[in-house]
């Protein structure tokens, strides 16, 4: 090694390569700056990979917003099926510009088109409309969803909505306000329970408390002349990982300058285009969500006094989160379920279907951007969306495994992965970790301190600042934000950058990359690893200090008492009771009491399937594929619509859950006396069950019982006696 390090030729080759990479890196930053300037000059900047046409401009609504609905124009070789429910991808307005959901061919939009589904996109303009509020945006999104549904009257299902990050909680609010509109809702990296997390891993949730609450948000809005700069949100995101922000991302481009430039520029086109929010929009988000945590606990109300209760949502809810996500950890993505329900039975009786999956490592942005995630998780969810839409109510975890030679009936599997849903309980959510009662009290104390500090600011400081910052000054301050300046400073307007373009062209024409085993290159990489480790360690120390400061400050009994949280004062975490909802549940049970003997062969087959599969707690896409094949083989006049199929399956599931024995004892009443129909129904049952097999002994016992009922002619007198006993 020593002789290699003293080799003059190797040293010379390394420094030629290092210098060339430096020049090419500068040219990459120059290109990035020029792209940043071009994006800022566009009226409707976005990073969509697909062509689109405007459907509805939110600025024309009665309560105008800077959002718009566009139709994605599918490529000529990708036809769409009008019978399939359309998909709407909604991008997050969390600092960055729109388009991340369709930035690549392998993306959420790309997967939707590949499945033959009509696809729409909801994006936004860089500047908000005057007076625009979060509620206005939610109402606009409801209009957009209604527009899409009206454009697809032949679709077998309501529009499917994919909400990324911030867009997820916004869509959930919309769905709670208008539960009649959406079909399945997929939340990708979306936080709904903002205090949740585990110690030592989720430092961002402490930020509001450490800063003394949301008064700084109000100050930023006032200094911006009523506008909050989204670049501040981007800066907060980047501060979570100083190693990546200040070294790794840049070094990755420098070290792979011959292959990494295009990917880097594509991503930075989106990353470097921060948008603006009205100050009141950002203040509402900070007060009610980030610090107040009022969404999942049902403490939010619309301007006309209607409570936003997530239990109102009737559509299936799909939660996609990741253990590698430090912005929206699994606890923040899932603990809203614990805020709403005491046990899994409440989910069933409320008629809600919740599906979740947790990636083992992907980061926050990777949930929306990664092509691997798009082709696997997003691809599977899109392809199995009809199956999810037809699910009986309850809590499920999606398990996605690769198809191999041991997979039975692989011809019934769509693509390379098998999609399976396994029934879960609330204990599975609790097992991922979360706050204890003392932690909840700390966060509640921080929320009250925030209210006090915000009140002090509004009383004494805001009158001196609000409306007194000229717009040119505010615009100049925004332009000088570090997250904008670091882009602009490398542009062609900088006279020191003007020679770089020509120099880079000369370097490309005479590129001399160093050999991979050069010892000086190895030393460079070791140095990079050391810098990365140091920055990571500094970030970990900062996070530990932040957490300790928060816990000690807001865990103080004195401070808790001063803000009105004495030892006996309860902390509201669980959503309040709703007597109207409870009455509706009782009404449903009463109605079901008279549905045990209502129906014919379709109801009998579905009830039997539910009864046999219930102990196993697993729903497999192969069985659903078999059901669809049976349905497709029926004459059109006899074919049950998909909407009717969903109704029948849910009703039969609820009947089995309500009284399992009664559901099976009354099954012969549905079968009738036609032996041929008995055989047809049993054949369908065997075909669907055979797609995955019946593995458990209990499942086999139940199958044998059902087979006996299908084979025996019902005895009317016995049935009447059974019903009379139950009545």
N, C-alpha and C positions, 0 to 999 in steps of 0.2 A: 504493500500500500504506500509506503514511504517513497519508494522509487517511482511509483506511478504519479504521486503528487508533485514530484520534482521533474516530471517529464515536460519539457518546454513545449513540445508540439501539442500535447493534450491540453496544457494550460492555454495556449494560443487559440486552439479550436473552441474551447469553452467560452472564452471572452468574446470571440467573434459572434458565436451563437447568442450569448447573453446580450450583447449590444444590439443585435438584429431583433431579438425578441422585445427588447426595450422600445425600439423604434416602432415596431409593429403594434405593441401595446398602446403606445401613445396615439397611433393612427386609429386604433380601435376606439379609444376614448374620444377622439375627434369625430369619428363617425357617429358615436353614441350621442354626442352633443348636438350634431346637426340633425339627427333624427328627433331628438328632444325638441329642438326649435321648430321643426316641421310639424310635429304632433301638436305643439302648443298653438300653431297658426291655423290648424284645422277647425272648422265649425263643429264637426262631429268626430272627434278622434276616437279610435278604437283599434284593437289588435285582432279582430275577427279574421280567421282564415277563410271564411266562407262569404259568398255574396249574399246580400240581404236587401229586402225592400220594405219601406216604411208602411206600417199598418195603422198605427195610432200614435199621434204626437201628444204627449201628456200636457204640453203647453196650451192645448186648445180646450182642456177640460174646464169645468166650472170653477174648480179649485186647482189652478195650473201647477204643474210640477215639471221638473227638467228631465223626466223619464220618457222613454218611448218604447213601443212594441214594434219589432220588425219580424218579418217572415224570412227564415233562412231558405235561400234558393238552392235546392239540392242539385248536385252535379248531374249531368245528362245520363251518366251510367249508374245512378243511384235512384231508382224509382221509389215513390212513397205509396203506402197503402191507405186509402181513405177510410177503411174500416178500423184502422188502428188509432187508438187515442193519441192525440198530438202531445208533444213534449215542449214545455216552456222552460228555458234556462234563464235564471235571474242572477246577474252578477252582483258582487258586493260593492257598495259605495262606501268603502272604509278607508279612503285616502287615495286609492289608485283609480285609474280609469277603467272603462268597460272592455270586455272581450276575452277575459281569461278563460271563460267556459267554452270558448270555441277558438282558442289560439292556435291549435294544431288540428291536423286531420284526425289523429287519435286523441279525441277530447270528448267532453260530454256531448257536445253537439254532433261530433263525428260519429259517436256510438249510436245516438238517436237516429241519425240518417241511415246508418248501416243496417239498422233494424227495420227500415222502411217506414219510420214514423214521421209524419209532418213535424217540423221543428220551428220553434219561435224563440226569440231572444229579447229579453228586457234589459236595456242599457240606459245610460244617462249622459247628459251633457256636462261639460266641465264646471259650469256655474249654475247655482240653484235659482229658482224663480223667487222674486221678492215675496216674503211672508210664507213661503213653503214650509210645511211641517211634516213630521214623520207620519202623522195620521193621514195627511193629504196623499202621501206616497202610497200608503196602504190602500186607500180608497182608489187610487189610480190603478194599482195592480189588480184590484178586483174588477175594474172596468176592462183591463187587458185580458184577464182570464175569461170573462164573459164574451169578449170579442172572439177569442180563439175558439171557444165552444160553439159559437154561432156560425163560424166558418167551416165547421166540421160536423154537420148534422148526422152524417152516416157513421161516425165513429162509435165504436162499442165501448164507451167509457168517457169520463170527463177528462179534461186536460191534466196531464202529469206535470208537476212543477218541481224543478231542481233549484234549490236556493243555496248559493255558496256563501259561507261565512256570514257576514252581516245580513245578506239577503235572506238567509234562513229564518232568523227571528222575525224579520219583517213580513215574510210570507206566512209564518205561523200566526202573527197578529191578524193579518188579512183573513186567513182561514177561520180564525176564531170569531171574527166579525161577520164573515159571510161563508158559513160552513156548507152552503148549498152549491158553491161554485167549483172548488177544485177536486181533482181526482187525487191519486197518491202524491204525497209530498216527500221529497227527498232532501234531507238536510246534510250538506257536506261541510264538515268542519264548523258547524254553527253553534255558538254558545247560547244557552237558554237559562242556565243556572250559574250566575256570575260569581258567587262566593265560593263555589265548590272547587275542590282540589285536594292535594295532599302536601304535607309539609316537605320542604326540601326539593320540590320539583316544579311548582307552579308559581313563580314569583310575581308574575304580572298582576295577579289578583290583589296584591298588596299595594299597588301603585297609588290608587286613589286615597287610601288611608295615610300612606307615608307623605303624600303631598298636601295633606290637610283637607282633602275633599275636592270638590269641583269648582272652587272659586277661581282657580287658575284657568279653567275652561272658559269661565265668564270673562276673565281678564283678556284671554287670547281673542275672544270674539269682539270685545270692545276695541282692542288695539287694531283689529282688522276691519273696523267700521261696519260691524254687524256680520262679518264673514269669518268663518273658522277655516283655516288652511289645512287641507288634508295631508300636507307634507308633515305636519306634526304627528299624525297617526302613523305614517310611514317611519318616521324617526323612532317612535316608540317601539315599533315592531323590530327595527334593526338593532335597537339597543339590547334586545334580549340575547343576541349572540354576537358579542363584540369580536370574537375570533373570525367569524365569517364576514362580518361587516367591514372590519378594518384590515383584514389580511387575506383570508382563505379565498374569498370570491375573486379578488384581484389577482392573487398569485395563480389561481387555477387558470385564468386566461393567459397570463404571462407564460406559465410553464407549458401550456398546450396551445400556443398561439397559432399553430398551423391547422388546428382542427376545431377549436372552441369558439372562434369569433362569431360565427353565424348564430349559434345557440345563445351566446351571451347577448348579442345585439337584439335578438328576438325577445328575450325575456326583459331586458332593460328598456325596451320600447314601452312595455306595459308598466314596469316598475318606476320609470322616471317621468310619469305623467300624472302627478297628483292633482286631484280635483278639489273643489271648494264645497263647503256646506254652509247653510245659514247658521249663524251663531245659536239661534234658538233650537235648531235641529240637534246640533252637537250637545247643547246643554241638556236637552231632554234625554238623549242617549246616556250621557254621563250620570245624570241625577237618578234616572229611573232604572237603568240597566246596570252599568258598570259598578256603581257604588250602592244604589238603592236595591238592586236585585228584586224588582217588583213584578217582573213578567210572569215567572212560573208560580208565584204565590198569589196571583190574581188581584194585585193591588192597583192595576192600571185601569183607567176608564177613558172612554172616548170623550170628545168635546160635548156630546149630547148625553153624557152620563151613563153609557152602557159599559159594564165591566167586561174587560177582555179576559175571558176564561178559556184557557187552552183545552179544557175538557169539552168545549163545544165542538171541537173539530171532529168531523165524522169520517174524514178521509184516512186511509192508512198513512202512517208516518214512518219514514225510513231514516235512520240516523247512521251516518258514516263518519266515524272518528278514528283517531290513531293515537297510539301510545307515544309516538314520536312528535306529536303536535304540542308545542309549548304555548301556543296562542289559545287553542280550544282543546284542553285535555279531555279525556273521556268523561271525567266527572262533570265538567261544565256542559258537555254535550248530552249527558244522560240523567243527571240528578234531578232534572225537572220532573221526571217520572215519579221520583220519591216525593217531590213537593206536591204532586197532584193526588197520589193514591197511597192508601195504607196497605193494600194487598193486591195481588193479581186478580182476585175476583172482582174488584171494583173496575178494573180495566175492561173485563169481559162484560159486566152489566152496563157499563157506560157505552159499550159498542165501539171502543177504540181498538185499533190494530196498530201495534208498534213493533217495528223490526229494527234491529241495530246490528252493526258489525264493527269490530275494532281492528284496524291494521296494526301490525306489530312494530312498525318503525317509520313509516313515511311522515314527513314534516307537514306543517300546516299548508303551505303552498302546493306541496306535492299532491294533496288531495284533489286539487283542481287542475294542476298543470301536468303531472306525470303521465306520460304515455302508457307506462306499464299499468298504472292504476286505472287509466281510462279503458284499456283493453281487457282488464280483468274485472275489478269491482264494478266500475260504472257500466261496463259492457254486460255483466251478468245481471245487474239490477234492471237495466233497460230491457234486456231480453226476457226477464222473468217478471216484468211489471204487472202483466195480467194475472199471474199467479198470486202476487202480493195483493193486488186489488181484490181478489176473490177470497182472501184469507178470512177465517173466522176471527172474531175479536180476541185479543190477548197479546202477550209479550213474547217475542221470538228473537233469537239470534240467528243471523245468516252465517252459514259456514260454507265457504267456497273452496273446493278442492279440485286438483287437477285430475282429469280422467286418465285412468291407466288400464292395464290389461286385466286387472281384477274387477273393474267396474262392470256391474251387470247391466245389460240392455243399454250399451253406450249409444245406440242409434236414437234413443229417446232424450239424449242430452244435447243441448244447443251449444255448439262450440267446444272449446278445450276444457271447460271447467264445469263441474257438477255443483249446482246451486241447491242447498238444503237449508231448511228452516227448522230450528230446534226450539221447543217451548222452554221459556225461562220464567223465573219468579223474581220478585223484587230483591230477594237475597243475592241474586247474581249481580244486580246493580250495586248493592251495598258492598259486595265483596271487592269491588275495584278500589275502595277506599274513599275517604271523605272527611268532612269536619265532624268534630264532636260538639256537644252542647256549648262548651266553653269557647270554641272557635266561632260558632254562630253568634254568640254574644259579643265577641270582639268585632266581627264585621258589622253587626247592628250598631255598636258604639261608634264605629268609624262613619257609618251612614249618618248618625245624628250629629257628630262633630262636623261633617260636611255641610249639613243643613245650617248649623250655627255659623260656620265660617262664610258660607254663601250669603246668609242673611246680613252679616257684618259688611261684606263686600258691597252688596246691593244698597245698603244704607249709607255707607260713608265714602266708598270709592267710585262706584259706578256713576253717580250723578256728575262727577268731575270728568269722566272719560267718555261715557256713552254718547255717541253722536258728535264727538268733538275731534275725531281723527279724520282729516281730509282723505278722500278716496285715493288721490295720487300718492299720499304718504303710505297708506295701507298697502297699495299695490307695490310700491318700492320695497317695503318690508317683506312682502311675500316673495318677490323676485330674489331677495338677498338671503332667503332661507337656505341653510347649508345643503339641504337635500335637493334644492334646485341649482344652487351655485356650483356644486361639484360636477353637474352636467354641463352647465353653460360655459364654465371657465375653459374647457378644452375645445370649444367650437372654433370655427374659422374666423370669427370676429376677433379672437385673441391674436394679436400680431405675432406672438411667440410661437403659435401653432401653425402659422402659414407655411413654413418650410417642411412640415412633417409629411404632408401628402406626397410630395415629390420624393422625399427621402425614403418613404415607405415603399413606393413603387420601385425604387432602385434596389432596396433590400430584397423585395420579393423576386426580382429578376436575378439576384445573386445570392439566394438563400443558401446558407451552409449550416444546417442543423447539426449539433454535436451528437456523437454516438451515445447510445443509452448507457453504456458502461463507463463513461468518462468519470473519473473520481471527483473532479471538481463539480460536476453536475450532482453527484451523490451528496457532496458537501452542501450544495445549495439546498437540496431537498431536506437534509437533516436540519439546516438552519430554519427552513420554513416550518418544519414540524415543531421545532423548539419555540418559535414565535407563536404558533398556533396554540401550543400547550400553555404558554404564559398568559395569553389573552383569555383562554378558556378558564384558567385558574383565577385570573382577576375577576372575571364575570361570576364565577361561583362564589368567590369571597363577597363580592358586592351583593349577590342574591341572598347569601346567608345573613349578612348584616341587615339587609332590608327586611327579611322575615323576622329576625330577632327583634328589630326595632318595632315592627308592627305588633308582634305578639306581646311585647312588654308594655308598649304604650297603651294599646286598646284592651289589654287584659287587666289594667289597673282597676281595682274596685272603686277607687276614688273617682276616676274619670267616668266610669260606668254610672256611678251614682249621680254625678254632676249633670249628665245628659239624660237622666230620668230612667236609667236601667238598673234599678235596685235588685237585690238578690231574689226577690219574689216577682219581679216584673218579667212576664214571659216574652220570649222573642218569637215573633210570627215567622214561621218557616213554611208551614203547611197551608195550602189554600183553604179558605173558609168553606163551610158547608153551604150547599145550595139546595134549599127546600124544593124549588121547582124541579131541579134535576132529580132529586130523590123521589119526588112524586112521579116523574116520568119513568123512572126505573120500576117502580111498583106497578105502574100502568102496563109496562111491557110484560112483567111477570103475569099479570092478570090476563093479558091478551094471549100469552103463550099457553096458559092453562087450557085454552080451547082449541089449540092447534095440533095436539098430539095425534088426532085421527083425521086431520085434514090433509089431503094430498093423494098422490097416486104413485106410480112406479118411480119417477125421478126422485121424489122425496124419499121413498123407501131406500133407494140405492145410496143417496147421499147420507141419510141417517145411518145406514149400515157402515159406510166408510168411516164416518166420524166415530162411531162406536168402536170399531176395530182398531183404528189408529190412535185413539185418544190416550191409551196407556203408554204408547211409545213416544208420544210428544214430538214426532218428526214428520215434516212435510217435505217431500222430495219433488224436484221439477219433473222427474220421470213419470211419476203418477199423474201430475197435472197434464203433461204432454199426452199421456194415454187418454185422459178424459177429453181433451180437445180433439183427439183423433176420433173418438167415439161420437162426439158431437158433430164433427165435420162429415161423418159417414151417414148421418141421418138425413132424410129428405128435408129440403128447406122449410116446407110447411110444418114439419114436426120439430124442427130444431129450436131449442130453447135459446133465447137471446143471452148474451153474456151478462147483461144487467140482471135478468131474471135468475140466471144461474147463481150469481152472487147472493141475491136475496134468499134463494132456497137454501144454499149452503150455510149461510149465517143463521137462518131460522132453525135448521136441523141441528146445528151445533149448539145453539142455545137450549133447544129442547132436551138434548142429551145431557147438557150441564145442569139443567134445572131438575130433572128427575130421570136418571139413567135407566132404571128398571122399567118405569112406566113407558119410556120412549121405545124400549124394545118389546115390551109386552103388547103394545098397541100397533107394532109394526105390521102384523098380518092384515090389519084393516086397510092399510095403504096398498097392499099387494093385489087385492081383489081375488077373483076366482079363475082367471085366465092362466092356465098352466104354461102356455107358450110365452106369455108375458113374464111369468116367473123365471123361465129358462133364460129369456133375453136379459132380464135384470141381473140374474146371477152371473151370466157370461160377462156382462159389463163389469160387475164387481170383481170377478176373478182377473179380468184383463187389467184393470187399474191396480189392484193389489199386486199382481204379478210383475208390474214394472219395477218394483223394488223388493218384493217379497215380504212375508210376515215372519219376523225373526223371533220375537218373544213368545214365551209359552202362553202368557195371558192373551196376546194377540191371536194365537192359534186357537185358543179355547173360544174366544169371541167369534172368530170366523166360523168355527164348527156350529156354534149356536145360531148364527145368522143363516148358514146353509140349511139347517134344519127348518127354520122358519120359511125360507123360500121354497122348500120342497113340500111342505105340508099345507094342505088346503085349509084355510082359516075356518074356524068353527064360530059361527056368528053368535051363538048363545053364550059361549065362553067369553067372547069379547065384550058382549053387552054386560055380563056380570062383572068383568074386570073394570070397565069404565064406570059402572054404577058404584063400585067400591071406592074408586078414586074420587068420584064426585061427592 
